[in-house]
Amino acid sequence: MTNMVNKAQGFGLSLITKMASSDVLDQLKLRKFVEKSLYQGSKAGYKTLSKTQKAFKANKDLHKQRLNNQEKSLFDLNYSEDQQMTIDTMSQFAADILYPLAASADQNETFPTELWQYIEELGLNFYALPEALGGVAAEKNILSNVLIAEHLAKGDFSLAAGMLSTFSVINAVTQWGSEQVQALYLNSFAQDSSIRASFAIQEVTPAFNPYQLKTKAISRDGQYFIQGEKTLVLLAESADIFLVSAELNGQAEVFILRRDESIQFKKSPAMGLKATETATLIFNQTPTLRLGDEDFNYTAFLDLGNLMWCAMAVGTCEAVKKYCIEYANERTAFGEPISHRQSVAFMIADMAIEIDAMRMLILNAASLAESGQTFHREAYLACLLCAEKAMKIGTDGVQILGGHGFTKEHPVERWYRDLRATALVHSGLHA
């Protein structure tokens, strides 16, 4: 454990040091943030506050925060310097940290405690916080957020989802939160980096429709209360805050609430996403606040979450493709590598084509979203394609490995199980 902690600190500091030498920091006004991260990263150890120690204090002087749209006229396929740096950093992190942890995390059905320290020392959540609260978000960075999700998922789909849970909640509160909600929760995230958050969107309903909710919200004496059940909640037992979808006066809405004794937790392990410790939550008149006000858009809320799932699917599909290429080149049959057979070569070629198509649709939707344009059609098409092709690529990966693809000796069977979540989970993250 000590070695892992030291490795985490060393990795975090090396990344920060590398970033500090880049001129892009001054261009993006990130210098202060990096210096702060360097200071935080030099601290020895990581201490998790208990649930009773975590204080939620409102900042009454905080005005509503909304990130500005990015000014762009064309969909540019070239990454900016800071985006490329983000891609390189997350890819390295995925390869060096997430991938080695993934098999045991899946086997034990637990989210590795080491990752909380990595999140802390990398300052991941500060990328979602507005500048007014000590973060670095000056404008919408939806494209960068989906790139983070994609390249973390190259290491492991499930671990990436867990790492991005609190990050996504901060994004949602920044994007949609009312002044009251932001004054309490954004300020709390800024003051206490140990606060963890998750989404409760999915319900135990066949062919679940996120617009037709069984979970209900009622208003009584100026206070909202939640009654109902949610499933597939990521890191539910670790979370201090939940974003919950519920029906209010016949319309789907999103509410934000803190963990309390009115919430019943029930472990509900899934076929995939095992490392996220998925659970079912039962709300019994749980007090809550409405997330947004007049500018809240429930459809856009879901679309931005779905883009994150799609991005993670692309990253995991890239991992499947890479592994299959290596396996096909090394595995011999009848005196030659199986990659020499057209059936195998064509299957891998199809993977590459499908991954590129998925990525283009995601990036197009994200680009439109961060420029303030309508993106529902593009996000919907991206979700349809990713749901279909992610499962196909997972299946093909198992097929290429044959019997080996069905065993835990190889990671392909885990990726296959995780990728199936792309077609089932509605939101639960947010770009």
N, C-alpha and C positions, 0 to 999 in steps of 0.2 A: 504494500500500500504506500509506504514511504517513498519507494522508488517511483511509483506512478505519480505521486504528488510532486516530487522533484522534477520529473519529466514534464508534467503539465506546466509548472512554473517556468522551466527552461524554454519550452516550446512557445509559451505565451510571450515571454520576454524577447525571444529571438524574432518573433513576428513583429512585435512593437518596435524593436530596434531597427529592423529592416524598413518598416514603414516610416520611421522617424527620419531616415536619410533621403526620403523621396521629396522632391519639390512639389508634388501634387498636394501635400499637406497644407502648404501655404495657399495654394490655389483654391482649395476647398475649405479653407479656414478650419482645419482639423488639428492644428498644432496643439492647442490647449487640451483637447481631448486625449491626444496621444501621450502628452506629458502626464496627464492625470492617470491614464492607464498604466504608464510606466511605473508611477508611484504605487498604484494599487497592486501591480504585479510583483513588486519587490517585497511585499508583505509575506511573511512566512505563514503558511497554513491557511485553511479556509474554515471558518466557523459558521455553522448553521444556527440561526436563532430558532428557538422553540416557537410553537404556534402562539403561546401566550405572550411572548416577548415582542411579537411583531405588531408595531403600532401603525395605525392608519390616521394620519393627521392631515386635515384639509389646509390648503394654502388659499386663504380668502382673497389674496391679492392677485391670484393667477387668473388672467382672462382666457377666454376660449382659444385654444390652439388649433389652427388649421394649417397644414402644409400647403405651400403654393404649388400650382401645377407647373410642370416643366414646359418651357417654350420649345416646341419642335414642330416641324411641318412635314417631315418625311420619316418613315421608319428606316432607321439607320442600322444596318447589320454589323457595323463595326463597334466594338466595345471601347469605351473611353479608358483612359489610363487607370483611373481608380477602379473601374469595373474589372479590368484585367487583373489588377493587383488583388482584388477581392476573390476572383476566380482562382488565382494561383494559391492564395492563402487557404481558402476553403478546401481545395483539392488536396493540398499537402496535409491539412488537418484530417481530412477524411481517410487518407491513405495511412498516415502514421498513428492516428489515435482511434478513430471510429472502427475501422475494419478489424484491427486486432481484438477489440472489445466485443464485437458483434455476436460471435458464435456463443460465447458464455452468457451474454445478456439474454439472448434468445432462449438458450437452454434453461437458464434459471428464472426466466420470465421476470427479470428485474432491470430497472434502469440503473446503470452503474453510478455509484455515488461520486466517482471521480469526475464525471462530466459536469456536475454542478460547479466544481472548481474551474473547469475549463471555460465554462460560460462566463463565470465571474472574471477570470483573469484575461480573457479575450475581449471583455467589455462588449459582448454581442448585443445585449439589450440597450446599450447606449446609442446604437445605430438607429433605433426606433424612437428614442426620446427626442422631443423638439429641443432646439437650442436654448429656449427660455428656461428649461429645466435641467440644463447641464449636459444634454445630449448633443448629437451632431446633425440631426435631421433638420435641414433648412428648407427642403422642398420634397415633393413626393419622389420616392425612390423605389417604386414598385418593380421596375425592371431589375434593379440591383437585388431586391429582396428575393425574387424568383431565382436569380442566379445563385444566391447564397444557398437556397433550398436545393437546387439541382446538384450543386457540387458537394454539399454535405452528404447528400443521399448516395453519392458514389461509394462512400464508406459503408453506410447502412441506412436503409429506408426508415426503420423503426427508431433508431437512435437520433437521426436527423429530425424526425417529427417531434420527439421529446425535447430536443434542444431548442426547437423553434416555437414551442408552445407559449411561453411567457413573452417572447419576442413578438409573436403574432397578436397576442392580447394587447400589448402596448400599441402596436400599429393600429388596431381596431379602435382603441380608446382615443388615440390621437386623431384618427380619421373621422370618427362619428360621435365621440363623447360630448355630452352637454357640458356647459361650464361647471355645473355642480359635480358631475362625475369626474371631470378632469382635475378639478381643484383637489378632490380627495384622492383619486387613484393614481393619476399621473405623478402627482407630488409624492405619493407613497413609494411608487416605483423608483423615483429619482433619489429618495432619501434612504431607501432600504433595498439594496440589490439582492437580498436573499428572498424577497417575496416571489412566490411562484404562482402562475396562473394557467388556466386551461379553458377549453370550450366545452359546452354541453349542448350539442345540436341534435345528434342522432337519437331516434326513438325506436323502441322495440315494436316495429310495425313492418309487416311484409310490404315490399316495394315502397319504402318510406319516401314521402313527399315532404320536403322541408317547408312547404307553404300550407300544409294541412297538419297542424300540430295538435296532439292530445294534451300536451303540457299547457296549463292555463295560468294566466296572470290576472289577478283581480286588484282593484283599487279600493282601499278602505281607509277613510279618514286621512286622505292625502298620502297614503303609503301603499306601495305595491307589494303583493305577496305571490309566490310561485307555488303551484301544486302540480305534481306530475312526476314522470320518470324519464330519465335519459340514459343512454347506453353508449358504449365505446368512447368513454371520456378518457382522454390521455392523461396519465399521471394524476389521476383523480385524488388519490390519498395523500399526495404531496402538495397539492395546490392549495393556496390560501384564498384565491379569487377565481370565480367562474363567470364566463359569459354564457348566458342561457337563452335559447330561443323559446318563446312561448306565445300563445295566442292571447291577444288583448282586444276585446270588443270585435271579434271576428277577423282580426288582422294579425299576421305574424310580426312579432317584434323581438328585440333582443334586450336582455336585462343583465345587469352586473350585480353580483352579490358576493359576500364573504362566507367562508366556511363557518358553520355553526352547528349546534346540536340538533337543529331541525332537519339536517340532511343525513340521510341514511346511505351508507356506502356498502356496496356488494360487489365483490370481485367477480369479473366476468371475462376470463381469458378468451381471446379470439384465436382464429386460425393463424393469423399473422399479427404483426405489430405487438408481439409478445413482450418486447423490452419496454414498451410504454405503459405496462401494467394497467391495461384498460379495465374500467370498472363501470358499474351501473350506479347512478345516483337517483335517490328517491327524495323529492322535495315535499315537505309537509308544512305548508304555509310559511315558507322561508321568506323573510323580509328582503327586499331588493330595490334597486333603483333602475329606472329606464335608462338605457345606454344613451340614446340620442334624443334629439329634439326635431325641429322642423326640417332639417337638412338630411335626416337619416334615410338611407336607401337600402332596404332589406335585400333586394336582388343584387345590388352591387356588393353588399356585405358577403353574400354567399359566393358570388363570382370570384372575388379576390381570394377567398379561402380556397376555392376549388383550384385556382391557378397554382397555389402553393403545393397542393397534392399532386397536380399534374407535373410540376417542376421536379418534385421528388421522384415521381415515376420515371421521368426522363433520366435522371441521374442514376437510378437503380438499373434501368435498362442499359445504360452505358456500361455499368459494371458487369451485367450479364454478357453483353457483347464481347467485352474485353476478355472475360474469363473463357468464353466459348472459343474465341480465336486461339488463345494460348493452348487450351485443351485439344482442339482439333489439330493443331500443328504438332503436338507432342504425342498424341494417341495414335498408335499404328495398328493397322489391320491389313492382313494379306501383304505385308512387306512395305507398306507406305502409309504416310499420315492420312487420317480420315478427311483432312481438309482438301485432299486431292479429289475427293468425290463431289460431283456437281451438286448432289442433293444437299450436302452439308454446306458447301460454299454458297449456294444460292440462299439457303436459310439464313446464314449470317449476313449476306448482302442485303436481304430483305430487312433484317434488324436495323442495319445502318440507315436504310432509306426511311423506314418508319420512324426511327428516332429523330432524324432531321425534320421530318414533317411535323411531328409532335412539338419539337422545340420551336419551329417557326410560328406555329399557331399560338403557342404560349407567349413568346416574345412580342408578337404583334398585338395581342390583347393587352399585355402589360404596358407596352409603349403607349397605346391609346388611353389606358386608364390613368397613367401618370401625367399625361398631357391634358387631362380633364375632358376627354371626348367619350362618347358612348362606346362601350366595349362589350355589352352583354352578348351580342351575336358571336363575336370572336371568342369570348370566353366559353360560351356554350359549345361551339364547334371544337375548341381545344379539349374540353372535357369529354365529349363524345369520342373523339379520336384516341385520346389517352386511355380512356376506360377500355376500349377495344384492343388497342395495340399493346398496351402494357401487359395485359393478360396473355396475349398471343406470344409476345417476346419471352415472358416467363415460361410459358409452356414449351416453346421452341428450345429454350435453354436446357430444360430438363430432358427434352427429346435428344438433343445433340450429345449429351453426356450418357444417355442410355440408362442402364441400371445405376450408374454412379450418380446420376441426377436425382435419383430417388432416395439417396442416403444423405445423412448429415455430415458425411466426410467432406462434402463439397458444399459451398455456400449457395449454389443455385436453387436448391429446394427451399431455402429460407427466403430468397429473393422472390421466388414464385409465389409463396404464401403472402408475403408483404404486398406484392404488386396487385393482388386481387382486391386490396382495400381501395384502390383508385376508383373502381366502379361502384363501390358501396358507400363510401363515406362522403357526406355532404358538408362541406366546410369543416370546421374544427381547427382551422388555421386561418391566417389573414396576412395578406401582403401589404 
